[in-house]
Amino acid sequence: MATASADNAVKRHPLAVTVVLSIVGYAAVVGTFLGAVPQSVFPDLSLSAVNTLSDAIALVNAVNVLVIAAGWRWIRRNEVQKHAAAMVTSFVLILVFLVLYLTKIGGGGTKEFVGPAFVYYPYLAMLAIHIVLSIISVPVVLYAIVLGATHTPEELRAETPHRRVGRIAAGAWLLSLSLGVVTYLLLNHAFSWEYVESAAAAVLLVG
C-alpha cells in the first residue's frame, strides 16, 4: 500500500504495533459488552434506532464482502494499485462497522433469535463461527494492513509475509462477514427475535 520505504518505528516493529492495536480493539468491544465503557459515551437508542443500525451494519458488511473479493481478484491479476485501494477501503469499512456496532451495543442492546429448532441450531453455529473468526481475524487483518502501509510493493513481496498473511486475513474476514450477513437476514427478516438491553443500559436503569 505504501509508495515510500522510509524507515520508522512502525515499519521496524509491525508485530508490536499489531499487538497494541489488537488489544485496544478487543478492550473497546469487551468493555462495551460488559458495561465498563461509560454510558455517556453512547447515545440513548430506541429499538427503532437499533434496528436501523442493524440494517446499516449488514449493508456495510455486504459491501465489504464485495470490496475484499475485488481486492483479492486484483492482486491475483497483479493490479497492485487497485488491490491497495480495495484493502484500504475495506479497512475503512471495518472501522465504520466497529463504530456502528459499538454504538448499537453500548447505546441500545442486542436481539436474540427466536425460531424453530431446525433453524435455531444452524443459526447458532453460523453465529459462533462468525464471532470466532471475527476475534481471530483482528490481529491478522491489522498485521496485513500495518505491513502494507509501511512497505513498498517490492518490499512486501521480498521482505515480509504480507502475501501469506493477507491471504489468511482476506479468507477469514470474507467468511466471517458473509456469515454475519446471513445471520442478520435470518434474525431480522426471516424469523422472530427478542430484544435484550445492553449491560451498560441496564446499569444505567438500575442506577
C-alpha positions in Angstrom: 0.0 0.0 0.0 2.8 2.4 0.7 4.7 4.1 -2.0 7.8 5.0 0.1 10.1 2.9 2.1 11.1 5.4 4.8 12.3 3.7 7.9 10.4 4.3 11.1 9.5 2.5 14.3 6.2 1.1 12.9 7.9 -0.4 9.9 10.6 -1.9 12.1 8.2 -3.4 14.6 4.9 -4.2 12.8 4.1 -7.1 15.0 4.4 -5.0 18.2 2.2 -2.3 16.6 -0.3 -5.0 15.7 -0.4 -6.4 19.2 -1.1 -2.9 20.7 -3.9 -2.1 18.1 -5.4 -5.5 18.7 -5.5 -5.0 22.5 -7.2 -1.6 22.0 -9.8 -3.1 19.7 -10.5 -6.0 22.0 -10.7 -3.8 25.0 -13.3 -1.5 23.3 -15.5 -4.4 22.4 -15.3 -6.3 25.6 -15.6 -3.1 27.7 -18.8 -2.1 25.8 -20.4 -5.6 26.3 -19.6 -5.6 30.0 -20.8 -2.0 30.5 -17.3 -0.9 31.5 -17.3 1.9 28.9 -19.2 5.0 30.4 -22.8 5.1 29.2 -22.3 8.8 28.4 -20.1 7.8 25.5 -23.1 6.3 23.7 -26.4 7.8 22.6 -29.6 6.5 24.2 -31.0 4.4 21.4 -34.6 3.4 20.8 -35.5 -0.1 19.4 -36.2 1.6 16.1 -32.7 3.1 16.1 -31.2 -0.3 17.0 -33.0 -1.8 14.0 -31.7 0.9 11.8 -28.1 0.4 13.0 -28.5 -3.4 12.4 -29.5 -2.7 8.8 -26.6 -0.3 8.3 -24.1 -2.8 9.8 -25.4 -5.5 7.5 -25.1 -3.2 4.5 -21.6 -2.2 5.4 -20.6 -5.8 5.8 -22.2 -6.8 2.5 -20.3 -4.1 0.7 -17.1 -5.1 2.4 -17.5 -8.7 1.1 -17.6 -7.3 -2.4 -14.6 -5.0 -1.8 -12.4 -7.7 -0.3 -13.4 -10.1 -3.1 -12.4 -7.5 -5.7 -9.2 -6.7 -3.9 -8.3 -10.4 -3.9 -9.0 -10.7 -7.6 -7.0 -7.6 -8.4 -3.9 -8.9 -6.6 -4.1 -12.2 -8.3 -4.1 -10.3 -11.6 -1.1 -8.2 -10.3 -3.1 -5.0 -10.3 -1.3 -3.7 -7.2 -2.8 -0.2 -7.0 -6.3 -1.4 -7.4 -5.7 -4.1 -4.7 -4.2 -1.5 -2.3 -7.2 0.8 -2.8 -9.6 -2.0 -2.2 -7.8 -3.1 1.0 -7.7 0.5 2.3 -11.4 0.8 1.6 -12.1 -2.5 3.3 -10.2 -1.3 6.4 -12.2 1.9 6.5 -15.4 -0.1 6.2 -14.2 -2.3 9.1 -13.8 0.9 11.2 -17.2 2.1 10.2 -18.7 -1.3 11.2 -16.9 -1.1 14.6 -18.3 2.3 15.3 -21.8 1.3 14.3 -21.6 -2.0 16.2 -20.3 -0.5 19.5 -22.9 2.3 19.3 -25.7 -0.2 18.8 -24.5 -2.4 21.7 -23.5 0.4 24.1 -26.5 2.6 23.4 -29.1 0.0 22.8 -28.8 -3.7 23.0 -28.9 -7.0 21.1 -31.6 -9.2 19.6 -31.8 -12.9 20.3 -33.0 -15.3 17.7 -36.4 -17.0 18.3 -37.2 -19.6 15.7 -37.7 -23.4 15.2 -35.0 -25.7 16.3 -34.1 -26.8 12.7 -33.1 -23.2 12.0 -32.0 -22.2 15.5 -29.1 -24.6 15.8 -27.6 -23.9 12.3 -28.1 -20.2 13.2 -26.1 -20.6 16.4 -23.4 -22.5 14.5 -23.1 -19.8 11.9 -23.1 -17.1 14.5 -20.4 -18.9 16.6 -18.2 -19.3 13.5 -18.8 -15.6 12.6 -17.8 -14.4 16.1 -14.7 -16.7 16.4 -13.5 -15.7 13.0 -14.0 -12.0 13.8 -12.0 -12.4 17.0 -9.2 -14.3 15.3 -9.1 -12.1 12.3 -8.5 -8.9 14.1 -4.7 -9.3 14.6 -4.2 -11.0 11.3 -6.0 -8.2 9.4 -4.2 -5.5 11.3 -0.8 -7.1 10.7 -1.5 -7.3 7.0 -2.6 -3.6 7.0 0.4 -2.5 9.0 2.8 -4.3 6.7 1.0 -2.9 3.6 1.0 0.7 4.9 4.7 0.7 5.8 6.3 -1.1 2.9 6.5 -0.7 -0.9 5.1 -3.4 -3.1 8.6 -4.7 -3.8 9.4 -4.9 -0.1 6.1 -6.6 0.7 7.0 -9.4 -1.8 10.6 -9.8 -0.9 10.9 -9.0 2.8 7.6 -9.7 4.5 4.9 -12.4 4.9 2.3 -10.0 3.6 1.1 -12.2 0.8 0.6 -15.2 3.1 -0.9 -13.2 6.0 -3.1 -11.2 3.6 -4.5 -14.4 2.1 -5.4 -15.7 5.5 -6.9 -12.4 6.6 -9.0 -12.0 3.5 -10.3 -15.6 3.6 -11.2 -15.4 7.3 -12.7 -12.0 7.0 -14.7 -12.9 3.9 -16.2 -15.9 5.6 -16.9 -14.0 8.8 -18.6 -11.1 7.1 -20.6 -13.4 4.8 -21.9 -15.4 7.8 -22.7 -12.2 9.6 -24.9 -11.1 6.7 -26.7 -14.5 6.6 -27.3 -14.5 10.4 -28.6 -10.9 10.1 -31.1 -11.9 7.4 -32.3 -14.9 9.5 -32.6 -12.9 12.7 -34.1 -9.7 11.3 -36.2 -10.8 8.3 -36.8 -14.5 8.2 -37.7 -15.3 11.8 -38.5 -13.6 15.1 -36.3 -12.2 17.8 -36.4 -10.9 21.4 -34.7 -7.6 22.4 -32.1 -7.6 25.2 -30.8 -4.3 26.5 -27.0 -3.9 26.8 -25.2 -4.2 30.1 -24.4 -0.5 30.0 -28.1 0.4 29.6 -29.1 -2.0 32.3 -26.6 -0.5 34.7 -28.0 3.0 33.9 -31.6 1.9 34.6 -30.7 0.2 37.9 -28.7 3.3 39.0 
